[in-house]
Amino acid sequence: MTGTAYTADLKEALTGDRDARFVWLCNFEVEKQWAHGFTGLPAPRVTATAATVQRMEELGALLAEPTDFLLLDRPLDQGYRGYVEKSGLGAPAELVTRAPAGAGGTSAAVLDSPELLHRLRRLADGGAHLMPMGNSPLEQEICRLTGLRPAVPDPQTSARVNSKIYSRRLTEELGLRTIPGFCCETVEELRRALDEGLRDGGPVIVKDAYGVSGKGLIVLDDRARADRLLRMVDRRARTSGSDAIHVVVERFLPKRFDLNYQFTIDRGGEVRFDFAKEALTAGGVHLGHVMPAGLSPEQHEALADAAVLLGARLHADGFFGVVGVDALLGADELVYPVLEINARLNMSSYQGRVTERFLRPGGAALARHYPLRLDRPLSFDEVADALGELAEPPVDGTGLIVTCYGTVNAQAGRDGPFDGRLYTLLFAADREGLASVDRRVTDRLRRLDHAGRTP
C-alpha cells in the first residue's frame, strides 16, 4: 500500500485537490535567501556541514507520493531507492539537475539546467505544482520560467513571517506566554538588551532573525563575552556605515524539554493541528524528535490553542501552509508555546508519511541520525548489510526506516577520513523499546569501521 492520508491532506489544504501532482524541492538552506538585506551576527557563513545539509533534500523521497516528482542535484543511490519502494510507501520520479548544486543550492542548479526546465514546463502544462520547503526568489523564478503553480505563499510573505523578530512580536501581541527577551534592530538596541539580560548574571542567547539549526546563534554567559560581541558589531557598523542588526536576545529558562509542534493553515484560513513532539537539541542544533511528547492533556491543549491563535494571525498576514513551532516545557510545568515560528516544511514534516504508516496506536517513535566516520564512500547496500534484519521494514510496530541516505557520503572527496550521517526513524511499543532498538542500531553500525569496510 502506498497511499497515506498525510501528504494527501497537505495537498488538499494547499491546492484544494487531494490528487494534485507536486514537484517537491527540499531547499533546506532557504533561510539564506530570506536573510538577504538583514544583518545578523558577525560570523562565517560557510560551514563544514553545508554539503550534508544539501543532501538532506533526499528526505523528500519519503514525503512525496509515487505519482509526484522530486528535484535533486544528483540521483538517489539505487539501492536506497529500492529500499524506499520496498517500504511500501513508494518513491517519486527523480528530476536531476545538469550538475551538482553549488552555493545557490538545488534551486539555482535547476535554473541552470535547460533540459530540466523544459521537462518542468511539460509538467506545468499538466497542472503540476511546485512544492518547495520554503519559497524564495529562486523558487519564484522557477515558477515564472516553467509555469509551475506554487503551492505556497509568495517569497515576500514567506520571508516576513519566518523572521524570529516576527515570532517574538507576534507572541507578545497575542498575549501568549513569552520567553523573556528582546527584539533588536540596531546596535544600540542590542547593547541595551545585553545589559538587561545579563543584569542577573545570564546566560542569554543571541539569535539571527534568519538563523537555523545552530547557525547564527551565540550563547553569552558573562559580561566579557558580551563586550567582545559588541566590539565586533561596533567595528562592523563603523566600516559599513550602518548600525542595523536583526537579532533576538532571550534568557535561558530552566526546562523539562524542548517541543516542536506543527499545524497547517489551508488557503481559506482553517487551522488543523497536526502533532506535537519532544525535540532533541544541543547548543541550538536539532538532533531529532521523540513522539508522542510527554505532555499532560492540559499542556497539549495549550499548544493546540496557541496554534489556532497563531494560525489566524499568520493567515491574516498572507500566509498559508505548514507551520512548525519550536516551544518549551518549563521546569515549572508551564508551556511556553513559541520559541520561534518556522512557517515552512520542517524536519518533523518529512516524517509524516513514515510515521503514519509504521507507528502503531500507543507506540513510540524516535527520529535521530547516527554519525559515521569513514575513509571511503559507502553504497546503501553496504549499510543495509551492516544493519542486517534491521534493514527490513518495521514489523509489528518495531524497527527502523532509513529516512535519508545521501548524507552518509556528503562529505566524501576530501583528503583523509570524513564524517557521515545516517538519518532514521525508529519505532517500538514504548520508550523502553525505542532505547533497545537504538542500542541495536548503534551496535550494528559499529560494524562499519573507520575505513568504511564491513568485517
N, C-alpha and C positions, 0 to 999 in steps of 0.2 A: 504494500500500500504506500503510495507516495503523497496522497492528498492529506493535508493538515489544515486546520482552521486558522492557525496563527497568521500565516502570510496572506491567506485569502481575506481574513478580516482587515488586515492592514491595507490591502489593495482596495477593498470596498470603502474604507474610511477616506483614502486619499483620492480615489477616482470615481467612486460610486459603482464600480464593476469588480466583483469578486474574481472574475476570469481575465482581468486585464493582463496584458503581457508587459513585463517590466524588463528593462535593460539596467542591471544593477551596476553601480560604480561605488566601490567602497573606499572612498578617498579619505583615509584616516588623518591626513595632515591638513584638512580643510581649514583648521584654525589659523594656519599660516596665511591663508588668503584673507580671512576675516580681519586679521591683525594689521593689514596694510593701513598706514595712516595713524596707528595708535602706538604710542611709545610705552614699552614695557621696561622691565628691569634690565640693567646693563649686564648682558650675559651672552656667551656664544650661542648662535642659532643652529650650528651644525653639531649633531650628536652621533656617537658611535652606533646608536640603535636605529638610525634613520633607515637603513636597508631592511632591518627587521620590521619596522612599522610599515614600510612599503609592502612587504609580502603578506602582511595581515589582511590585505584585500581579499585573500583566499577564504576568509571567514564567510564571505558572501555565498560560497558554494553550498552551504547548508541552510541559508536563509531563502535563497531563490528557489522557485519551483522548477520542475523539469521542463516546463514549457517556456521558461524565461531564458535570459541571456546574462552572462557575467563578463564585464570588461576586465581584462587582466593585462599586465605588461609582460607576462610570459606564461606559457601553458601550465596547467596543473600537471604534477607528476602523474603519469598514467596509472601507476599502482595506487596512488591516493584516489584518483577519480574512480577506479574500480571499487575501492573500499567504500566511498560515499554512496555509490549506486547499490552496493550490497547491503548498506544500512537500511534500505527500504525507503529512504527519503528521495532518492533520485538526484541527478545532478543537472544543472543548467547547461546550455550550449555555451562554449567559450568563445569570446571575441578578443583576440590578442593583438596588441599594438605592433607596429612595424619594428620597433626596437624597444629594449627595456627602458623603463622610465628614468628620467634624470631628476633634477631638483624640483621640477614642476609636478612630479607625480604622474599617475596614470592619465589624469585628465589632459595634461599638456602633451603626453605621448599620443593620446587619441587624436588630438588636433593636428599632430604631425604625421598622421597615418592616412593618406588619401584613400587607399582601398578600403580601410575600415570605415571611414566616413561615408563612403558610397554604400557599404553594407548597412550602416545605420539609417541612411536615407530610405532604403527599401523597407526596413523595419518600421520606420516612421509612417510610411505610406500604408502600412497595415495596422496603424493605430497604436504602436508601442509607446510606452512612457519611459523617460529616463528617471531612474530612482537612485540618486546619489546619497551617500551617507549624510552629506551636508552640501548646500548649494552655495557656490561662489561664482564670480565672473567667468571662470574657466568652464564650469558646467553649463552656464548660461550660453556661452559661445558654442558649445557642442550642440545644444538645442537649436540655436539660431542656424547653424550650418547644416543640420540634418533634418530639422522638422520634428524631432522627437518632442513630445509634450512632457514638460517637467511635472513630476508627481509631488513636488514640494514647493514651498513659497519662493519668492524671488530672492536673489542674493542679499539685497539691502536689508530686507526684513530678517533674514536668517542671521546676518552679522549682528544686527542690533540686539536681538533677543538672546544671543549667545554670549554677550559680554557679562563678566562677573559683576561689573558695576550695575548693569541692568538687574541682575539677580538680586543683589542686596537691596537696591532701591525698591524693587517690586515687593520683596518680602516685607520690608518695613511699611510700605504703603498699604498692604493688605492686612496688616496687624498680626502677621504670623510671628511665632517665637523666633527671634533672630539671634545668631551668634554675635556677641559684642564685637563691634568693629567699625571701620570707616571706609568710605569711597574716596579715592584720591585722584585728582586730575591735574594737579600742579605739584611742583617740588615742595612748595610751602605747605600744602595740604598733607603731603607725605610726612614732612617734618613734624607737624602738629600731631598727626596720627601716631607716629612712633613715640613721641613724648608722652602722650596719653596712654598708649598701650603698654609701655614699659614702666609706667609710674609705679605699679605694684610689683615690679620685678620680672614681668613677662612669663613665658616667652610669647612672641607674636609670630604670625606667619604673614608674609607679603606675597601676593599672587598677581601675576599679569592678568589683565582683563581677558586675554585670549590664550592663557597658558593651558596646557593639558598634560596629564599623566606625569606630573612632577617637573615638567619643563616650565620655566618662568615662575619659579617658586623658591622662596628662601625663608628659612626659619631663623629668627633673631632672638637669642636668649639672654643677651646682655647689651648694655649701652654701647660698649666698644664696637660690636659688630654693626649696630645700627648707625653709629657715626661713620664707619667705613663705607657703608652703603650710601649714606647721604653725601659724603665727599665725592663718590663716583658719579652720582646723579647731578650734583652741582657742577662738576667738571664737564660733564656731557652737555648740560644746559648752557654753560658759557660758550662751549665750542659750537653748538648748533644754533644758538640764539633763541632757543625756545625752552621754557620751563615746563612744558607739557609732560605728564607721565600718567599712565592709565593703569592703576593697580587698586587692589583692596588690601586692607590690613585688618587682620582678625586675631582675637585672643584664642588661645587654646583652652578648651573646656575638658574637664575630666569626663570620660565617656565609657560606656559599656561596649559599644561597637559602632562602626560606620554602617550606613544604609544606602541602598540605591533602590529607587522605585521608578516605575515607568507608567505613563499614561499616554493615550492617543487622542488627539483632537481631530475630528473629521471636518470637512470643508464647511459644514453648517454650524460648527461650534460645539457639537456634542462631545463630552469628555468621557472616555472609557478608561477606568483604572485597570492596568494590566497585571502588575505584580509588584512585590517588594522583596528585596534580598538583602542579606548581610554582605557588605562589601569588605573585601580583604585588601588593606592598603599598608604601605610602609613608606614614610617620607613623602607622602602625597602621590606615590606611584601606585596605580591599580595593579593588584596581584590576582584577583579573582572574586568569586561570589559563592556564598552558601545559601541554599534555598531549601525549605522556606525560612524566612527570617524568624528569629526567636522573639517575637513580639506578642504582647497581650492583645486581646481583641480591641481594647481601647486605644492602644498605641497604633495598631494597624488602621483603625478608623481615623486617627489624627492625620495619617498620611493621605488616606483617601479624601478626607475633607479638604486638605491643602491642595490636592490635585484638582479638585473642582474649582477652587478659587484661582489657582494659577492658570488653569486651562482657559477659563473665561477671559482673564486679562490678556493672555497670550493671543487668543483669537481676536480680541478687540484690537490688538496691536498688529494684526495682519498675519499671524502665524497659524498654521495647521500642520498636523503630522505627529511624529513620535517625539516625546519629551522624556528625557531621563533626568532625574533629580538626585543629586547627592545630598544625603541628610545624615543625622547623627542621633543616637540614643544616648543621652547623658548618663553619667553615673548616678544621677538623681532620678533616673527612670523617665525624665521628661524628653519628649520628642522635639528636636529642632529640625523642622521639615525642609529647610533649604540651606545647604552649604553653597551649592551652585546649580544653575539650570543649564542642561545641555539639550537644546532644542534641535535634536538631530538623532540619527541612529546612534546607539551606544553599544558597548561590549555586550551588555545584557540582551540587547535587541537581537544580536546574531545567535543567541542561544535558544530563541523561541521555538523554532520547529523541532529541534532536537529534544528539548525538554518536554514539549507536548507529546512527543512520540514515546519517550523512554521512561519518564518519571511516573512511577506508579502512585495512585492515591495514598496519601500518608507517608510516602517515601521522602528521600532527601537527595540532593544533588550538590556537587561541588564543581565549580568552574575554576581551573587553575592551569598554569603552564609549568613544564618541567625543564630546568636548564640542562644543557648538554655541553660538553667540552670535547671538540672534535679536531682531528687533523685533516680530514677529507670529507667531502660531501657524502651524504648517505641517501640511498634510494628509500622510498617509503617501504618497499618490501623488506629491506633490512631492519627497519624499525619494527615492522609488524612481526618479523621473525623473533626479535628480542622480546616483544610483548607476549608472544605465544597465544594462548587461548584468550587473553585479554584483547587481542585484535579482532575478535569476533563481536558482533553487535550484542549489547546487553541482553541477558536472559533473566526473566522473572524480576525485572527491575534492578538488576545488579550488573555492573560492568562499566565500560567506558566507551566514549566516542572521541576520536581524534577530530578536533574542530578546525585545526589549521596546521598543515604540514610544511608549507613553504618556508616558514620561519626557522626550521631546523638548519637549512643551508644558506640563509640570507647573508651571513657574514663571511661565507667562503670566498676564496680568491685572494686573500691577503696572505702574507708570509706568516708561517707558524700556526699554532692552534687558533681556533675561533670558537665563539660561543653561539650556541643554537638554542631555540626554544620549541618545545612541542606543546601546543595548546590542546586541552582536553576538557571534556565534561564527564565526571564520574557520577554513578548512580548506585544507590543502595536503599535498604529498607529504612535506615535511620542514620544518625550522625556517627554512631559507633561503627556501623557498616562502611560508611564512607572512609573512615580512618583506616579500616582494614584494606579496602581497595587501593587507597592511596599508598599504603606501605607496599602492596604487591606491585603496583606500577613502578614505584621508586626502585624496588629491588630488581625488576626486570630490565629497567633502563640502565642499571649499572652494568649490564652485560655489554653495553656499548662503551668500550674502553676509550682511553684518551686518543687512540689512533683511529677511532671510528670502526673498529673491527669487532665482530661478534665472536667470542671464544668458541 
